[in-house]
Amino acid sequence: MRLLRHFVCVAASLAMAVAAELGAVAQAGGQPAASPRAQAQTQGGVANGSPNNVGPSLAFDVVSIKPYGKTDFRISIKTMPDGVGVTGMPMHMILREAFGVTNDRLLGEPGWLNVERYDVQAKVAPDDTAKFKGLTDREQWAMLLPALRDRCGLKFHHETRELTVYSLEIAKGGLKMQASQHGNPNAGQMPGQNKSSAGASVSEKSFTILGHAQTTATIARWVSLTLGSTVIDKTGLTDSYDYTLSFAPDDSMKAGVLPPGSGGGAPPPEPEGPSIFTALQEQLGLKLEAQKQPVDVIVIDHMEQPTQN
């Protein structure tokens, strides 16, 4: 059960990566709906930025944060023309997206962030809708930080730590993904023509991702979220691709949403299939190259459970 919860959160991370590119509605374990608004992504996605660059001048007019009242493991993410909404998301993931960092760059969190799940609805004033739609996905999420300071007493500081950073590159044998017949929004398509999406088939033994019309920047982002480490797209590719990727879970996949020993009961069954590193190379023709380098990290000094709305 613990492993299944872990995978649902990984599936949610995949859904968030796709939703960030599309501005779409996404659900863990499901297939996000296409949206007419395709957002531009920085190279390497959210993992390639600095958490110093957060907090645009625009502010949410109304923010609702409520405990999730169910015991299921589903997580949904919704990007709307005037705001963002999540259902059943661990506060850790909310905080991670607000800062725009991967799990390895968010340190010092109190244990409840990995356990307690919340529903969040945040909207701008009607007069600010046009400005909000012009922001990147990352800028929209960063607008939650003032609410977390106000409602949770969030305090943090920056430090420089040496961490493992991965670069996504084309493998020696060449690319094995199929170019999508639907093209991609960077190749002269009108907005709304690109039907980029992904689905995830989750079990306690394996994880299969079905990608449709996705760029390597999007792949780099969900690999980053799956591993919990920074992944930068260095393929140089701008086309979109269709692919199927199947791999087994291993200890390197740190969703960062479960505290140690939270699963209890019998140990999960042995995973089946190759690691995500091997699967990327053998099935997609991509590889991950690791190197240690100093990066900026966020250290949480204080954070309490949110006050009532």
C-alpha positions in Angstrom: 0.0 0.0 0.0 2.8 2.4 0.8 4.4 1.8 -2.6 1.0 2.3 -4.3 0.6 5.7 -2.5 4.1 6.6 -3.6 3.2 5.8 -7.2 0.0 7.7 -7.2 2.0 10.8 -6.1 4.5 10.1 -8.9 1.6 9.9 -11.3 0.4 13.2 -10.0 3.8 14.7 -10.6 3.6 13.4 -14.2 0.2 14.9 -14.5 1.4 18.2 -13.2 4.3 18.3 -15.7 1.9 17.8 -18.6 -0.6 20.3 -17.1 2.1 22.9 -16.8 2.8 22.6 -20.5 -0.9 22.7 -21.4 -2.6 24.6 -18.7 -4.9 21.5 -18.5 -6.9 19.7 -15.9 -5.0 16.7 -14.7 -5.6 13.7 -12.3 -3.2 11.2 -10.8 -3.3 8.0 -12.7 -5.4 9.4 -15.4 -5.1 11.4 -18.7 -5.2 15.2 -18.6 -7.5 17.0 -21.0 -5.9 19.1 -23.7 -6.3 22.8 -23.4 -6.2 25.6 -26.0 -3.6 27.4 -24.0 -0.1 25.8 -24.5 2.4 27.5 -22.2 6.0 28.1 -23.1 8.5 26.2 -20.9 12.0 27.2 -19.9 14.6 24.7 -20.9 14.6 21.8 -18.5 11.2 22.9 -17.1 10.7 23.8 -13.4 13.9 22.0 -12.4 16.1 24.2 -14.4 15.3 27.5 -12.6 16.4 29.1 -9.4 14.1 29.2 -6.4 15.2 32.8 -5.9 13.0 33.9 -8.8 9.6 33.5 -7.2 6.7 35.8 -6.4 5.4 38.0 -9.3 3.8 41.3 -8.4 0.3 39.9 -9.1 -1.5 38.5 -6.1 -4.4 36.1 -5.5 -7.6 37.9 -4.4 -9.1 34.8 -2.7 -7.2 31.7 -1.4 -9.0 28.8 0.3 -7.0 26.0 2.0 -8.9 23.2 3.5 -8.0 19.7 4.8 -8.8 16.9 2.3 -11.7 15.0 3.8 -11.3 11.6 2.1 -9.0 8.6 2.6 -8.4 7.7 -1.1 -5.0 8.5 -2.7 -6.2 10.5 -5.7 -4.7 13.9 -6.4 -6.1 16.4 -9.0 -4.6 19.6 -10.3 -6.5 22.2 -12.2 -5.2 25.4 -13.9 -8.0 27.8 -14.6 -8.1 31.1 -16.5 -8.3 33.0 -13.2 -6.5 30.7 -10.7 -5.2 27.3 -9.7 -6.9 24.5 -7.8 -5.7 21.2 -6.3 -7.5 18.4 -4.5 -6.0 16.0 -2.0 -2.4 17.2 -2.5 0.2 16.8 0.3 1.3 20.1 1.5 4.9 19.1 0.6 3.9 19.0 -3.1 2.1 22.4 -2.8 5.1 24.0 -1.2 7.5 22.4 -3.8 5.4 23.7 -6.7 5.1 27.2 -5.1 8.9 27.4 -4.9 9.4 25.8 -8.3 12.0 23.3 -7.1 12.6 19.5 -7.0 12.4 17.5 -3.8 16.2 17.6 -3.2 16.1 21.4 -3.1 13.5 21.6 -0.4 15.0 20.9 3.0 14.1 21.1 6.7 10.4 20.5 6.3 8.3 19.5 9.4 7.0 15.9 9.1 3.3 16.8 8.8 3.9 18.3 5.3 4.5 14.8 3.9 1.3 13.4 5.5 -1.4 16.0 5.6 -3.3 16.6 2.4 -5.3 19.7 1.4 -7.7 21.2 -1.1 -6.6 24.6 -2.4 -8.6 27.1 -4.5 -6.8 30.3 -5.4 -8.3 33.0 -7.7 -7.3 36.5 -8.8 -9.7 39.4 -9.0 -11.8 39.6 -12.2 -9.8 42.7 -13.4 -6.5 40.6 -13.1 -7.6 37.6 -15.1 -5.9 38.8 -18.3 -2.6 39.4 -16.4 -2.8 36.0 -14.7 -3.3 34.2 -18.0 -0.1 35.8 -19.3 2.0 34.4 -16.5 4.0 31.1 -16.8 2.8 28.1 -14.8 5.7 28.6 -12.4 4.8 32.2 -11.8 1.2 31.3 -11.1 2.2 28.7 -8.5 4.6 31.1 -6.9 1.6 33.4 -6.1 0.7 30.9 -3.4 3.8 31.8 -1.3 2.2 34.9 0.3 -0.8 32.8 1.4 1.5 30.2 2.9 3.3 32.9 4.8 0.1 34.3 6.1 -1.8 31.1 6.8 1.1 28.8 7.8 3.6 31.2 9.2 6.1 30.0 6.5 9.7 31.1 7.1 12.6 30.0 5.0 16.1 30.9 3.8 18.4 30.0 0.9 21.6 28.0 1.1 24.1 26.6 -1.4 24.5 22.8 -1.3 26.3 20.4 -3.6 23.8 18.1 -5.1 23.5 15.6 -8.0 22.2 17.2 -11.1 21.2 15.1 -14.2 21.3 16.2 -17.8 18.9 14.5 -20.3 20.8 13.7 -23.5 20.4 11.6 -26.6 21.9 8.1 -26.0 24.7 6.7 -28.1 22.4 4.5 -30.2 20.2 7.4 -31.2 16.7 8.5 -30.5 14.1 5.7 -30.4 10.9 7.7 -29.9 8.5 8.3 -32.7 7.9 11.8 -33.9 4.3 12.8 -33.2 2.0 13.2 -36.2 0.4 16.1 -34.4 3.6 18.2 -34.4 4.3 20.6 -31.6 3.4 24.2 -30.7 6.9 25.5 -31.4 6.7 24.5 -35.1 4.2 27.0 -36.2 1.0 25.4 -35.0 -1.9 27.5 -34.0 -2.7 27.3 -30.2 -5.0 24.4 -29.5 -3.8 22.1 -32.3 -1.2 20.3 -30.2 -2.9 17.4 -28.3 -0.1 16.7 -25.9 -1.0 14.4 -23.1 0.2 11.5 -21.0 -1.3 8.6 -19.1 0.2 6.5 -16.3 -0.5 2.9 -15.6 0.4 2.2 -12.0 0.8 -1.0 -10.0 2.9 -2.1 -7.1 5.4 -3.7 -9.4 5.8 -1.4 -12.4 5.0 2.0 -13.8 4.1 2.6 -17.5 3.9 6.0 -19.0 2.1 6.7 -22.4 3.3 9.9 -23.9 1.6 11.6 -26.8 3.0 14.7 -28.6 5.4 15.5 -25.7 8.6 17.5 -25.9 11.8 16.4 -24.3 11.5 19.4 -22.0 8.3 17.9 -20.6 10.0 14.5 -20.3 12.9 16.1 -18.4 10.4 17.7 -16.0 8.5 14.6 -15.1 11.8 12.6 -14.8 13.0 15.3 -12.4 9.8 15.0 -10.3 10.0 11.2 -10.3 13.6 11.1 -9.2 13.3 14.0 -6.9 16.4 15.6 -8.4 17.2 18.3 -10.9 17.1 17.2 -14.6 18.0 19.6 -17.4 17.0 19.0 -21.0 20.2 19.0 -23.0 19.0 17.0 -26.0 18.6 20.1 -28.2 15.4 18.7 -29.6 12.3 20.8 -30.2 9.9 18.3 -31.8 7.2 16.4 -30.0 7.1 12.6 -29.7 4.9 9.7 -29.0 6.3 6.9 -26.7 5.7 4.2 -24.2 8.0 3.9 -21.2 7.8 1.1 -18.7 10.1 0.8 -15.6 10.3 -0.6 -12.1 10.4 1.5 -9.0 13.6 1.8 -7.1 15.1 3.7 -4.2 16.2 6.6 -6.5 12.6 7.6 -7.1 11.9 9.9 -4.2 8.4 11.5 -4.5 9.1 13.0 -1.1 5.5 12.6 0.0 5.7 9.7 2.5 7.4 9.7 5.8 9.6 6.7 6.7 7.6 3.7 7.8 4.2 5.2 7.0 3.1 2.2 5.0 3.2 -0.5 7.7 2.1 -4.1 7.1 3.8 -6.6 4.8 6.6 -5.4 2.5 5.6 -4.6 -1.1 6.2 -7.2 -3.8 9.5 -7.1 -5.7 9.4 -4.6 -8.6 9.5 -5.8 -12.2 11.3 -4.3 -15.2 14.3 -2.2 -15.7 15.2 0.9 -13.7 14.1 4.3 -15.1 17.7 5.0 -16.2 17.9 1.8 -18.3 14.3 2.2 -19.6 15.0 5.7 -20.8 18.0 4.5 -22.8 16.6 1.2 -24.1 13.0 2.4 -24.9 13.4 6.1 -25.8 17.0 6.5 -26.8 17.7 9.0 -24.0 20.2 8.9 -21.2 20.8 10.6 -17.9 24.3 11.9 -17.1 24.9 12.8 -13.5 27.3 15.3 -12.0 27.8 17.0 -8.6 27.4 20.8 -8.6 26.5 23.6 -6.2 22.9 24.6 -6.4 20.6 27.0 -4.5 18.2 25.2 -2.0 15.3 26.3 0.1 15.6 25.5 3.9 12.3 25.7 5.8 12.8 27.4 9.2 9.2 27.3 10.3 5.8 26.2 9.0 2.6 25.4 10.8 -0.6 23.7 9.7 -2.8 26.3 7.9 -5.3 28.3 9.9 -9.0 28.1 9.2 -10.3 29.9 6.1 
